[in-house]
Amino acid sequence: MKRPGRTEDSSPYYYHWLEHQPYDPWWDWSNLHKKYSQVKAAVLNLSGWYDEPYGSEGAITNYLGLLQSRLGTNDPRTKLIIGPWIHGVDATGSTSSGDREFGETAKINYHNVVLDWLDYQVRGIDNGVSSWKPVKIYNMGKNEWIESEIWPLRDTSPTNFYLGSEWLTGTGIGKIRLPPTDEIGSISFVADPANPVRDKFGTNFGAFDLKGLTSRPDVLTFDTKPFQADLVAVGHVKAEIYASSDSPDFDLYVKLLDVAPDGTAFNIESAGHEVLRASYRDQTFERKLLKPGEVVQLNYNNMLTGNTFKKGHRLRVCIMASWFPTYARNLQTGLLESTSAEMRRATITIHWGPNYPTRLLLPVIPSDPF
């Protein structure tokens, strides 16, 4: 007999979900990628840079998927709006997300926007919606809207930022530099699931000052030099990380921060896009556990932001193995946390050099930041 009050009594579906790991075909019922051609309705894709993980990624993916299914045209029946918001209607009327302030430009009247969209698409009322640009994106830092005919934005240039060891200290502070050099190196940290890196702020609910991460020995921190001019980065951020471990599995977070001259370090997206599990690095149903010391390539393709790093600011990358309790810990034994409570420490090593070009690819709207 089940004991009253257990989660399995109130939410039995949760345990059913745990039986199905990522990339299990069972999840296809919720995957829209092959179903856009079935959508005949008008769709307003609206989200925020600090929305829950599926928010901004889902809005952009759905927008592009609908366009492709409609012969790639700028179909007036689908638009994309991404603001600086967290999840929820109330957030769209706020001037801030978490502790990051944007001012009055961040606000929209959600109800008016949606009702205008419906009045035009459903009732045929000529209310100005026909003149909306297909894409409207908020540029955080500069605190203004960008309107565009296309996504990705025109003139966006994927720009490589390579991680290296200059300025490296015992706490794992290093350098992001342009262009790459012939330097070969690595740095390790010990990840302990019993003492995880903690999300004390709830970063699914906006931007917070995360400068304290640099004090932890299990967080590797890489900074650029202060930018000599504004650097505008809007769109898909990619990362290519070469890593190894003495454990059969680990999680790796690549967290992006905008560091002000006073040291304030705001995250520039919500938690969730910046984590990969090494055993699922090939995005296949069959997990691939690691051999001790085996160097694997981890590709991050779903990080998203719209941020201007102001003159004098720096881009910071924090690399770590946990972000608890926002996300479950990898117990680093090779067993799944859904079936085992056993845990172990893991030494995780990040590699760089010509054979291991660990890097970020930032969607930069050209300027000369260095």
N, C-alpha and C positions, 0 to 999 in steps of 0.2 A: 504494500500500500504506500502511495506517495505521501510524503509529509506536506502539510499545508504550507503555503507561502513560498514554495520553491519556484524558481524562474521557469522551470519546465511545465509548471501548472498554468502560469499566466501567459507564457510565450513559447509554446511548444515548437513553433516554426523555427525559432532560433537554433534549436538543436538539430533540426533538419538541415538548416543552412550549414552548420558545422560539419556535416557529413560530406559536403561537397567543397573541395578546395578550388583555388583559382584555376581557370582554364578548363574546368570540368565542363563537358558539353551540356550538362544539366542546366547551366546558367544561360543557355541560349534563349530561353523564354524571355529574358530581360535585356537581351542584346538587340539594339536597334540598327546596328550597322548594315544589315542586309535587308532592312525593311523600309527604307526611305521611299522606295518606289510605290509603296502602298499608301503613302500619306498624300491625300488630295487636299487637305485643309490648309488654310493660311496659318502660318506659325510665326509667332513673335518669340524669338529666343532671347531671354533676358536673365542675366545673372550678375554676380559681383566677383571681383578679384579675391575677396575674402569669404566667398560663399563656401558651403560644404564641398568636399573634394569633387563630387560629380558636377557641381554647379557650373563653373566657368568652362571646364573641359567639356561637359555635356552640351552646353549651349553652343560652343564653337563647333564641336564635332557634328552636332545635329544641323547647324546652319550649313556647313560645308557639304554634309551628306545630302541634304535636301536640294541644294543647288546642283550637285552632281547628278542626282536622279532626275532633275528637271533640265537636263541638257546643258548644265553649267551656266545658264543665263542668270542675270541679276533679276530673279523672279520677284515681282512686287509682292508676292504672297508670303515671303519670308524675309525677316530682318534680324539683325543681331545688335543687342545692347548689353554692354558690360560696364557696370559702374564700380565704385570703390567700396562696395558694400559687403556686409556679412549676409547670412541667409535671413529671409523674412521680409514681408511687405514694409514693416515699420522702418527697417534699415534704410530703405530707399529715400526716406525723408530726413535722414540724419546727416550731419556735417562731418561725422567721424566714424571710424571703424576701430573698435578697441580703443587704444590710446592715441591713435594717429588721427590728427585733425586735418581736414581738407578745405573747410569753409563752405559757403553757401552754394558754390558751383557743384558740389557733390549731390545735392538734393534733386529729386524729381517728384512729381505728383504721380505716384504709381497708378492710382485709380483712373486719373485722367488719361494717362498714356494707354492703358489697357482698353478703356472704354472708347477712346478715339480709334484705336486699332480695330476693335470689333465693329464700331459704327461704320467704318469705311469698308471693311472686308465683308461684313454680313449684311449691312443695311444700305451700302452704296452711297453713304453720305460724303460729300466732297468737303472734308474738314482739314485738309492739309497733309494728311498721311501720305498721299501719293508723292509728295515732295521730299519725304524722309530719305536720307541716304541709306543704302543697304546696311552700313556698319557704323555704329556709334560707340566709341571706346573711351573710357576715362583714363587720362594720363596722370597718375599719382606723382607727387613731387612737384610737377608743374601745375597740378590742380586745374586742369582744363580738359574739355572734351575734344576728341579727334573724330571727325566724320570722314568716311571713306566709301568709295565705290567698290572696294575689294578687300578681301582678307586672304592671306596676310597683307598688312599695309604696304602700299607702294613705296619703293626705295628702301625697304628693310633689308639689311645686310647681315647674314649670319657671321658673327665675329668670334674668333677663337680666343679664349682666355686659358692659358696653360698654368697648371699648378706646379710649384717647385719649392725648393728648400731655402731660398734666401730669407734671412731674418728668422730662421727656424729657432725655436726655443724649446725648453723642456716641456712646456705646456702644449706644444703642437701648433705654434703660430708660424705660418709660412707666407709665401708670396704668390699672388696671381700675376702673371706677366704676359706681355706681348712684345715680340713674337716668341716662338719656342726657341730653346737653346739645346745644346748637346748634353746638358746636364743629365746625369743618371742618378736616381736616388729613390728613397722610400722612407716612410715613417710609420710607426706602429702605435697602437693604443690597445689597452685591455678593456673589453666590454664585459660587464658583470650583470646578468639579468636580475640578480638579487639587489643591485644598486643601480637601477636604470637612470638614464637622463630623464628628468621629469619636466613635463609641460605644466608649469605652475600657473599659467595664465589662461589656458583654454584657447589656444591659437586658432581653433576653428571659428572663433568669434572675433576676429580682427587682428590688427597689428599691435604688438607689444614690444617693449624694450628688452631685447634678449642679449644684451651685452654681457650678462653674467655667465653665459655659456662658456666664455673663454677661460673661466677659472677652473673648469673641470678637466682633469687629466685624460678623461675618456672622450673628449671632444677635440677634434683637429680643426684649427682655425686658419684660414687663408684669406689675406687681404690684398686688394690692389693698393697702389699708391693713391693719394688724393687726386681726384680728377681735376684737370686744369680747365675744363669747360664742362657744361652740362652733357651728360650721356643719356640719351633717350633709348630705352629698351622696351619694346611693345610686341608681345606675341609669344610664340612657343620658345621656351628656353630648353635647350638640350644639354645633357652632360654625358660624358664618356669617362667612366672611372675604372681603373685597373686595380684590383684588390686580391688579396689572398688571406688565408687564415689557417690556424691550427685546428679549427673546428669544422665539422661537416656542413654547417650552415650558419648564416648570420643575416641580419637586416642591415642595410646601409641607407642613412638619411643624408641628403645633400641640401642643406637649408641655406637659402639666399637672404641676405640682410643688406639694408641700406644704412650705412654708418655715417652719422653726421659728425661735424668737427668737434662737438662736445662729447662724443662717444656713444650717444644714443644709437641703438642698433635695432631698427624695425624689420621684422619679417615682411617680405613683399608679396606673399601669397598665403593662402590658408594651408594648414597641415594636410598631408595626404598625397600630393602629387610627387613629393620629393623622396619617396622611399621605395626601395626594391628589396626583395628577398632573393638572396644569391641562388638558392635552389630552383627558383622560377625565372632565372635570368633569360632563358630562351622563350619564355611565355608559352610553354607547352604543358599539357596535362601531366606528363611524367616529370617528377622532380629530378633534378640532377645535383646530388650532394657533392661536396668538394672533397678532394684529396688534400691532405696537409701540405701547405705551401703552394698549391696550384693557383696560378694567377688567372683570374677570370675577368672578362670585360662586362661591365654593368652599364647598360644604356638607358638613360632617363629621357623619355620623349614627351611626357605630358605635363611638364612644369610650365606654368603660364604666369605672365605678369604684364602690367602696363605701368612702367615706373620711370621717372626721370631722376637719375642720380645727379644732384645739383653740384655745381663747381665746389670743390673742397670736400665733397663726400667721397666715401669709398664703398666698393662692393666687397662684401665679406661672404665667404662660404664656410659653413660649419658642417663637418662630417662626423657622424656619430652612429651608434648602433641601436638606439632606442629613443622613443618620444612617448613616455608613459605618463598617465594612463590613457592619453588620447588614442594611442594604438597599442595593441597587444605586443608583448615582448616576444622576440625569438629566443627560445630557451637554449639554442646553440648546441644541442645534442644531435640534431638530425631528426628528432622526433617532433611531431606537431604539438603545439600547445593545446590543441583540442582533444588530444588523447593522452598527454603526459604532463606531469608537473615537475619532472626531473630537469635540472638546469646545470649549466657549467659556464665557467669563464672562457672567453675566447680572445686570443691575440689577433687583431685584424691589422693588416698592413696595406697601405696605399702606395702604389708604385708610380713613378714618372720617368720620362726620358724618351728617346727616339722610338724605342720598341713598345713603350707604354705611355702613349700621349694622353695622360689624364687631363681633361679639359672641360670647360663650359663652352657652349655655343650660344651667345646672346643675340637676340634679334635687334640689332642696333639700327636706328635711323641716323645716318652718317653725321658725325661731327668729329672733332679732334680732341679727345678727352685727356691725352697724355702729354 
